[in-house]
Amino acid sequence: MKINFDSIKIITVYISSAVFSIACASFIIGG
């Protein structure tokens, strides 16, 4: 099975931005 590198990059960007949003939200709520 061949994996497309572009889709992996896009998924990585989506996951990192989601984690960043959750971290910012928890910091605003908690702080």
PDB file of N, CA, C and O in Angstrom:
ATOM      1  N   MET A   1       0.848  -1.197   0.000  1.00  0.00           N
ATOM      2  CA  MET A   1       0.000   0.000   0.000  1.00  0.00           C
ATOM      3  C   MET A   1       0.881   1.243   0.000  1.00  0.00           C
ATOM      4  O   MET A   1       1.740   1.411   0.865  1.00  0.00           O
ATOM      5  N   LYS A   2       0.657   2.103  -0.973  1.00  0.00           N
ATOM      6  CA  LYS A   2       1.459   3.308  -1.087  1.00  0.00           C
ATOM      7  C   LYS A   2       0.734   4.471  -0.417  1.00  0.00           C
ATOM      8  O   LYS A   2      -0.441   4.724  -0.684  1.00  0.00           O
ATOM      9  N   ILE A   3       1.449   5.167   0.451  1.00  0.00           N
ATOM     10  CA  ILE A   3       0.846   6.292   1.180  1.00  0.00           C
ATOM     11  C   ILE A   3       1.281   7.595   0.523  1.00  0.00           C
ATOM     12  O   ILE A   3       2.457   7.780   0.208  1.00  0.00           O
ATOM     13  N   ASN A   4       0.332   8.488   0.322  1.00  0.00           N
ATOM     14  CA  ASN A   4       0.636   9.775  -0.281  1.00  0.00           C
ATOM     15  C   ASN A   4       1.233  10.696   0.769  1.00  0.00           C
ATOM     16  O   ASN A   4       0.656  10.890   1.839  1.00  0.00           O
ATOM     17  N   PHE A   5       2.405  11.269   0.455  1.00  0.00           N
ATOM     18  CA  PHE A   5       3.097  12.108   1.444  1.00  0.00           C
ATOM     19  C   PHE A   5       2.354  13.417   1.660  1.00  0.00           C
ATOM     20  O   PHE A   5       2.365  13.960   2.764  1.00  0.00           O
ATOM     21  N   ASP A   6       1.703  13.932   0.607  1.00  0.00           N
ATOM     22  CA  ASP A   6       0.971  15.196   0.730  1.00  0.00           C
ATOM     23  C   ASP A   6      -0.187  15.058   1.719  1.00  0.00           C
ATOM     24  O   ASP A   6      -0.431  15.956   2.525  1.00  0.00           O
ATOM     25  N   SER A   7      -0.903  13.926   1.653  1.00  0.00           N
ATOM     26  CA  SER A   7      -2.020  13.730   2.569  1.00  0.00           C
ATOM     27  C   SER A   7      -1.514  13.606   4.000  1.00  0.00           C
ATOM     28  O   SER A   7      -2.172  14.060   4.936  1.00  0.00           O
ATOM     29  N   ILE A   8      -0.337  12.987   4.173  1.00  0.00           N
ATOM     30  CA  ILE A   8       0.238  12.888   5.519  1.00  0.00           C
ATOM     31  C   ILE A   8       0.585  14.281   6.038  1.00  0.00           C
ATOM     32  O   ILE A   8       0.359  14.583   7.210  1.00  0.00           O
ATOM     33  N   LYS A   9       1.138  15.135   5.162  1.00  0.00           N
ATOM     34  CA  LYS A   9       1.464  16.503   5.587  1.00  0.00           C
ATOM     35  C   LYS A   9       0.201  17.266   5.969  1.00  0.00           C
ATOM     36  O   LYS A   9       0.183  17.983   6.970  1.00  0.00           O
ATOM     37  N   ILE A  10      -0.860  17.112   5.167  1.00  0.00           N
ATOM     38  CA  ILE A  10      -2.116  17.821   5.443  1.00  0.00           C
ATOM     39  C   ILE A  10      -2.711  17.351   6.769  1.00  0.00           C
ATOM     40  O   ILE A  10      -3.168  18.160   7.576  1.00  0.00           O
ATOM     41  N   ILE A  11      -2.699  16.025   6.985  1.00  0.00           N
ATOM     42  CA  ILE A  11      -3.240  15.480   8.239  1.00  0.00           C
ATOM     43  C   ILE A  11      -2.414  15.978   9.421  1.00  0.00           C
ATOM     44  O   ILE A  11      -2.969  16.304  10.470  1.00  0.00           O
ATOM     45  N   THR A  12      -1.090  16.038   9.260  1.00  0.00           N
ATOM     46  CA  THR A  12      -0.231  16.522  10.342  1.00  0.00           C
ATOM     47  C   THR A  12      -0.541  17.973  10.668  1.00  0.00           C
ATOM     48  O   THR A  12      -0.583  18.358  11.837  1.00  0.00           O
ATOM     49  N   VAL A  13      -0.758  18.780   9.629  1.00  0.00           N
ATOM     50  CA  VAL A  13      -1.083  20.196   9.843  1.00  0.00           C
ATOM     51  C   VAL A  13      -2.420  20.330  10.564  1.00  0.00           C
ATOM     52  O   VAL A  13      -2.558  21.138  11.483  1.00  0.00           O
ATOM     53  N   TYR A  14      -3.417  19.525  10.140  1.00  0.00           N
ATOM     54  CA  TYR A  14      -4.729  19.579  10.794  1.00  0.00           C
ATOM     55  C   TYR A  14      -4.630  19.171  12.259  1.00  0.00           C
ATOM     56  O   TYR A  14      -5.220  19.820  13.123  1.00  0.00           O
ATOM     57  N   ILE A  15      -3.889  18.100  12.547  1.00  0.00           N
ATOM     58  CA  ILE A  15      -3.772  17.616  13.930  1.00  0.00           C
ATOM     59  C   ILE A  15      -3.038  18.635  14.787  1.00  0.00           C
ATOM     60  O   ILE A  15      -3.451  18.907  15.914  1.00  0.00           O
ATOM     61  N   SER A  16      -1.953  19.203  14.267  1.00  0.00           N
ATOM     62  CA  SER A  16      -1.174  20.161  15.061  1.00  0.00           C
ATOM     63  C   SER A  16      -1.975  21.429  15.314  1.00  0.00           C
ATOM     64  O   SER A  16      -1.894  21.998  16.402  1.00  0.00           O
ATOM     65  N   SER A  17      -2.747  21.884  14.332  1.00  0.00           N
ATOM     66  CA  SER A  17      -3.562  23.080  14.534  1.00  0.00           C
ATOM     67  C   SER A  17      -4.694  22.796  15.516  1.00  0.00           C
ATOM     68  O   SER A  17      -5.068  23.668  16.300  1.00  0.00           O
ATOM     69  N   ALA A  18      -5.235  21.596  15.480  1.00  0.00           N
ATOM     70  CA  ALA A  18      -6.286  21.232  16.428  1.00  0.00           C
ATOM     71  C   ALA A  18      -5.731  21.173  17.844  1.00  0.00           C
ATOM     72  O   ALA A  18      -6.364  21.665  18.778  1.00  0.00           O
ATOM     73  N   VAL A  19      -4.552  20.575  18.012  1.00  0.00           N
ATOM     74  CA  VAL A  19      -3.913  20.520  19.332  1.00  0.00           C
ATOM     75  C   VAL A  19      -3.597  21.928  19.824  1.00  0.00           C
ATOM     76  O   VAL A  19      -3.759  22.232  21.006  1.00  0.00           O
ATOM     77  N   PHE A  20      -3.143  22.791  18.904  1.00  0.00           N
ATOM     78  CA  PHE A  20      -2.826  24.176  19.280  1.00  0.00           C
ATOM     79  C   PHE A  20      -4.087  24.910  19.722  1.00  0.00           C
ATOM     80  O   PHE A  20      -4.056  25.670  20.690  1.00  0.00           O
ATOM     81  N   SER A  21      -5.199  24.687  19.017  1.00  0.00           N
ATOM     82  CA  SER A  21      -6.459  25.337  19.385  1.00  0.00           C
ATOM     83  C   SER A  21      -6.948  24.859  20.742  1.00  0.00           C
ATOM     84  O   SER A  21      -7.427  25.655  21.549  1.00  0.00           O
ATOM     85  N   ILE A  22      -6.827  23.553  20.997  1.00  0.00           N
ATOM     86  CA  ILE A  22      -7.258  23.000  22.285  1.00  0.00           C
ATOM     87  C   ILE A  22      -6.381  23.548  23.409  1.00  0.00           C
ATOM     88  O   ILE A  22      -6.880  23.877  24.486  1.00  0.00           O
ATOM     89  N   ALA A  23      -5.077  23.646  23.158  1.00  0.00           N
ATOM     90  CA  ALA A  23      -4.170  24.174  24.179  1.00  0.00           C
ATOM     91  C   ALA A  23      -4.496  25.637  24.477  1.00  0.00           C
ATOM     92  O   ALA A  23      -4.503  26.043  25.639  1.00  0.00           O
ATOM     93  N   CYS A  24      -4.762  26.423  23.447  1.00  0.00           N
ATOM     94  CA  CYS A  24      -5.107  27.833  23.655  1.00  0.00           C
ATOM     95  C   CYS A  24      -6.429  27.959  24.405  1.00  0.00           C
ATOM     96  O   CYS A  24      -6.555  28.778  25.316  1.00  0.00           O
ATOM     97  N   ALA A  25      -7.403  27.156  24.027  1.00  0.00           N
ATOM     98  CA  ALA A  25      -8.710  27.219  24.686  1.00  0.00           C
ATOM     99  C   ALA A  25      -8.601  26.828  26.152  1.00  0.00           C
ATOM    100  O   ALA A  25      -9.181  27.491  27.012  1.00  0.00           O
ATOM    101  N   SER A  26      -7.869  25.766  26.449  1.00  0.00           N
ATOM    102  CA  SER A  26      -7.726  25.330  27.843  1.00  0.00           C
ATOM    103  C   SER A  26      -6.925  26.359  28.636  1.00  0.00           C
ATOM    104  O   SER A  26      -7.162  26.541  29.830  1.00  0.00           O
ATOM    105  N   PHE A  27      -5.981  27.032  27.984  1.00  0.00           N
ATOM    106  CA  PHE A  27      -5.212  28.076  28.678  1.00  0.00           C
ATOM    107  C   PHE A  27      -6.102  29.274  28.989  1.00  0.00           C
ATOM    108  O   PHE A  27      -6.006  29.855  30.070  1.00  0.00           O
ATOM    109  N   ILE A  28      -6.970  29.648  28.045  1.00  0.00           N
ATOM    110  CA  ILE A  28      -7.866  30.788  28.270  1.00  0.00           C
ATOM    111  C   ILE A  28      -8.892  30.442  29.347  1.00  0.00           C
ATOM    112  O   ILE A  28      -9.189  31.261  30.218  1.00  0.00           O
ATOM    113  N   ILE A  29      -9.434  29.220  29.282  1.00  0.00           N
ATOM    114  CA  ILE A  29     -10.448  28.818  30.267  1.00  0.00           C
ATOM    115  C   ILE A  29      -9.803  28.632  31.642  1.00  0.00           C
ATOM    116  O   ILE A  29     -10.338  29.080  32.656  1.00  0.00           O
ATOM    117  N   GLY A  30      -8.656  27.969  31.660  1.00  0.00           N
ATOM    118  CA  GLY A  30      -8.019  27.666  32.943  1.00  0.00           C
ATOM    119  C   GLY A  30      -7.335  28.887  33.548  1.00  0.00           C
ATOM    120  O   GLY A  30      -7.267  29.019  34.770  1.00  0.00           O
ATOM    121  N   GLY A  31      -6.829  29.775  32.701  1.00  0.00           N
ATOM    122  CA  GLY A  31      -6.095  30.913  33.215  1.00  0.00           C
ATOM    123  C   GLY A  31      -6.995  32.089  33.444  1.00  0.00           C
ATOM    124  O   GLY A  31      -6.534  33.144  33.881  1.00  0.00           O
TER     125      GLY A  31
END
